[in-house]
Amino acid sequence: MTDAPGRVGGIDSHKDTIHVAVITDIGQHVDDRQFPTTQSGYRRAVAWLIGHGPLTAVGVEGTSSYGRGIATELTTAGVRVVEVNRTRPAERRKQGKTDALDAYRAARSVLSGEASTDPKSASIEPLRALNITRRSALKAQQAAWRQIGCVLVNAPAAVRDRYRDLPDAKLLSTLAGLRPGRCADPDEADLLHALRALARRHRDLATEIQDIEERMLARATRANPGLMAIKGVGPVTGTQLLLTAGDNPDRLRSSASFAALCGTSPIPVSSGRTDRHRLSRGGDRQANAALHRVVKNRMTHDPTTRAYRDKHLEKGWTLPAVYRALKRAVAREIFQALTGHCPVPDYSDLRPSRRAKNITLTNAASAMGVWPARVGELELGRRRDDDFADRYRQWLTAA
């Protein structure tokens, strides 16, 4: 329990209202009141809280959803805001649940020290909006592709055979260029019209997704260039990790706490003389999936990761166990980047050096034994590969 004098506030947030409660520094109830979730309502709530005396802190439920508005208003007024988890089911069964009870519980959790995490910065919200929009566009694109397959399965044999063996990209471009008006059979014309509409929808959504990912890459790079420079971290993965951690990395106390947040830290289940751990099923599952994508990317492109996998498989490890260990290691590396302790590689000298010697991108890629796109991505800093960058820099010096 804190020794600081003053009052402690608690807020239970909802879509249309917030319920605000105040307790003393020894846990006694002072007062509670409900306010609307409007700009004037937030201001009245802050003034009402401050009117009860000096505030030590205010615990707010849902600081990244319904409580975002009041949390921002409190921060602007210079009041410390603490993120509070939802009421546990055991407490609801024992004491019941009302808005006032939840507000007082939020205040008591701050007073006892159970809740001590700062809320995520509001600057992360535009990145969250981009991520939500991309995810919905991707689902719609996948639905359009499945619908194309369903329509072709039920189409007449002549139509189905016409497009049966086409590769995916060729199928989409062919269907998008159909001209149903030239078809004499009205039934077949309507069928082709539906296929063309679905193919064009798929194409338009692909363009939309690409545009959103470019915006995500630019914003995530501005927010944390060290994170985006980590091998295997792209715009989607980097965005998700930033959303999980928040734009204020001081919220993260240690790499272990970040690993627990991502569901990659083993949970102790020891008893008596037995000392063992089990796989964590908690944490942010989207962040866990992001770490999994980083490991899969490194399995394909990083020889060191493949050597680690082969070495431990020879020791009798299972592949899932190798993935869990690698995800834990990646979580430590990402924690260093989020807290500003990750070096950002500088590849800005590569392209000027190549151009100064009048070497084309194609010739450089041929000499290095890679595709030109690989060299271009390295020069622009879009793909981190320190070993390849060192070899490329040495080759440019000797060329």
N, C-alpha and C positions, 0 to 999 in steps of 0.2 A: 504494500500500500504506500502511495506517495506521501511524503512529509510536507509537500508544498501547500501553502494556504490558498484558499479561494474556493471557487466552485468548479464542478465538472459537469459538462453537458452531454446529452445523448440524443440522437435523432433517429427516428424510424421513418424512412422515406418511402413514398408511394408515388403513383403517377400524378395524382391531382392534389395530394396533401402531404405535409410532413408533420410528424408529431415530435415536439421538442420537450425534453425534460431536463431538470437541473437537480443535482444533489450536492451535499456539502463534501468537504474533504475527508469526512469520516463515514460517508455513505448514507446520510440521512436525506430523505426526500424533501425537496423544497417546493417545487411547483412544476406543472407541465401544461402545455397548450398546443393547439393545432393551428397550422398556417397553410395557406394555399401555395402551390408550387408556381408562383409568378414572381416577377422581378421585385414588385413591391412586397409580396409575401415573404420572400427571402430577406429583404432588408428589415422588415418588422421582426422577423424571427431573430436576426442577429442583434438588433437593438434590445429585444426582450431578454435575450441571454445575457448581454453585457449589463443590463440593468440590475441583475441579481448580484453583481459584484465581480471582482477579477476572476477571469476564467483561466484555469490551468490548461484545459484541452477540451475538445468536443469530439465524441465518438459518433461517426456517421455510418449507417448501413448503406451499402450500394453506392460507394463513391464513384464507381465507373458506370452507373446507370441512373436510377431515379435520384440518387443523392448527389449527382455531379453539380447541379446548380447551387445548392446550399453550401456544398464544400468549397466551391469557388468563391462564393460571397464571404464565407468565414475567413478564407485565406486572405482575401483582399482587405478584410478588416483587421488583419494581424493576429487572428486567433489560430492556434495550433489545431489541426484536424487529424484525427486518427481513424484509420479504416477499421471497421468492426464487421465481423462475420455474422451471418444470420443466426438466430436463436437455435440452439441445439434441440432436437426432438425430445430429449429427456426432460429438459427444463419446461418445454411447452406442456408435456403431459402432467408434470407435477404442479406447475403454477398457473397454467392456462396461457392464453395469448390474446393480447389486445395491443393496439398501437401504443398506449401509454406504458404498458408493461415492457414492450420491446424497447421503447425509448429509455426507460430507467435501466434496463439490462445493458444497453449500449453504454450508458454512463458508468455503470458499475464495472464493466469489463475494462474500461479505460483506467478507472481508479485502481483496480487490482493489478494492473499491468498485464492482464491477459491479452488485451489489444494494444499494440504498440507500433504498428506499421503505418508509415505515412502513405497517403493516397497517391495514386498515379497522377502525374502532371497532366493538365488539360491539353498540352501541346501534342499529346499522342492521339487525340481524337480524330484529326484528319486522316492519319494513317489507318486507324480502325475503320473509318468510313470507306476508304479505298479497299481495304481487305474484305469488308462485307460485300461491297459491290462486285469485286472480282469473283468472290465465291458464288454469288448468285448467278453471275453471267456464266461461270464455268458449269454450274448445274444445268442451266438452260441449254448450253451448247451440247452437253452430254445427252440431255433429253432429246434434242433435235437429231443427234446421230442415231440414237436408239429408234426413234420414230421413222427415220429413213429406212433402217433395216426392217422394221415391221411392215412398212408399206411395200417394200420390195418383195418380202416373203409372200404377201397376199396378192401380189400383182399377177397378171396373166403370165404364162410361161414365156411368151415371146418377149415381154418387157423385162422379165427377171433375167432371162438368159443374155439379154443385150448388155446388162451391167454386172453380171455375176463375177467375172474374173478381173474387174478393174481394181487397181490399187486404191487405197482410201482417198489420197489426194486427187487422183485422176477421176475417181467417181464423183467427188464433190464438185470439181470444176465442170465436169460433163453435165451433171444434173443442174447446176446453176445456170448453164447456158442453154437449157432446153427451150424449145419454142412450141408450146402446146397448141397454139393457134393454127399451126400447119397440119395438125393431126385430124384426119377425116372422122375417126371414131370418137364420138363425144365422151364415152366412158374412159377411153384411154387418154383423151385430152385432159379430163379432170384429174386423172391419176398423175399424169406428168406435171400438171400445174401444182399439185400438192408436193411432189418431189422437188420441183424447182424452188418452191417457197421454203421448204425445209433446208435445202442446200444453201440458199442465200441467207437464211437466218443463221445457219452455222457459220458461214463466212463472215457475216457482220459481227457476230459475237466474238469470233477470233480476233477481228480488228479491235474491238472494244477491250478485250482482255489484254491484248498487247499494249494498247495505250495506257491502261490502268497499271500494268506492270512497270512500264517506263516511269510513270509518276511515283510508284512505290519505290523503285530503285533510287530515284533522285532524292526523295524525302528521307528514306532510310540512310542513304549515304551522308546526307547533311547531318542527320541526327547522330550517327555513330559510324564514321568511316572505318574505324578499326574492326568493328563487327563485320561490315560488308567485305573487308579484305580477307577474312578467314576463308581458307580453302573449303569449298563445298557450300558456302552460304550465298544464296541468290536473293533476288528481291522478295519472293514470297516467303522463303524461310527466314530471312532477316527481319521482315515485317512482323511475322508471328512472334519471333523471339523478343523484339522490341515491345510488342503489345503485352506479352507475358510479364516482362520485367518492368515495364513502364519507362517513361522518358527521364525519370530521375533515379539513376542507379544507386543512390545512397539508401534506397529502400532495402537493398540486398545486403545482408549482414556478412555472408560468407558464401563460398562456392558450394558448401554442403546444403545451405538453405536454398540456393538457386536450384541445385539438383533435386531437392525435395519438391520444390515448386513445379519442376518439370516431370516429376514422377520417375526419376532415374536413380534415386538413392535407395539402397536396400534397407528394409525395415527389420530391426532385431526381433527375433521371436525365441530368444533363449529361455531355458527353464532348467533350474538345477545345474547339473554338470554339462548340459548340452549348450553349445554355443553355435547358433546358426542364424541366418537371415532369410527373409523371403522377398520376392519381387514386390515393389511398391505398385499398387493399383490406383493410387491417388494422383494428385497434381493436375496440372493443365495438360489434357491429352493432346491438344493441338500443338503445344510446345514439345511434347514428347514425340509427336509425329515429325516435327521439324528437325529435331535431333536425329531421328531415324533416317530422314532424307539426306542429312549431311553425311552420315556414316555410309549410306549406300553410294553416294556420289564418290566418296573417298575410296570405297572398295573398287570402284571402276577406274578412277584416275590417279590414285595415290599409291605408289609401290610400297611405301612404308606401312600403310594400313593393311595392304594385302599380305605383307610379310608377317605382321603381327597376327593376322587371322590364321595363316598357315602354321605359324609356330605354336599357337595355342590349340589348334585342332590336333596337331601331333601329340600334344600333352594329354589329349583325351577330353578337352573341352567340347561342348556342343556349340553349334553355330549361334543359337539364341544367347548363350552365355557370353560368347565373344562380342555379339552386338551390344549386350548390356554393358559390358566393360568399356567398349568403345564409346558408347553414348555418355557414360559417366565421365570419361576423359574429355570428350567434346564439350560437355557441360562446364567443366573446369576452364577450358580454353575460352569459351564464350563468356563466362563470368569475368575473366580478366579483361576481355574487350568491352563488356558493358560498364565496368568500373574504371575504364580509361587506362588500363595497364597493358594494353596490347599494342605492339609497334605496328605502324601502318607502313607497308612497303611503298617506296617511291619508284615508279616506273616512268616518270615523266621525261627522263633523259633518253629513253630508248628510241622513240620516233624521231626526235631531232638528230640523233646520232646517225640513224639509218639514212635520213634524207640528206644530211650533210655529205655523205659519201655516194649519193645518187644510186642507192640500192633500192630496187623495187621490193614491194611486199612479197611478190611471188618468188623472187630470187632469194630473199632472206628465208622464206618458209622452206624452199627447196634445199637450201644449205643446212637448215636445222632438222630436216626430215619430218616436217609437220605440215598441216594445211595452212594456207594463208590466213584463214579466219582465226586460227589459234594465235598467230603472231599479232594480228590486229587487236584481238581482245586483250592480250597482254600489254600492248603499248597503250591502250586506252584505260588500263587498270580495271577492266571488267572481270578478269579472272586472275586470281592470285596463284602464282607458281614461282616461288623463290628460286628453286633449283634451276628451272628452265630460264628464268630471268637472268641468273648469273651466267649460265652458259651462253645465252644470247648476247649479253653485254660483252663477254670475253671475245665472242666471234666478231662483234662489231668493232671492237678495239683492234683486232688483228686484221680485219678486212681492208 
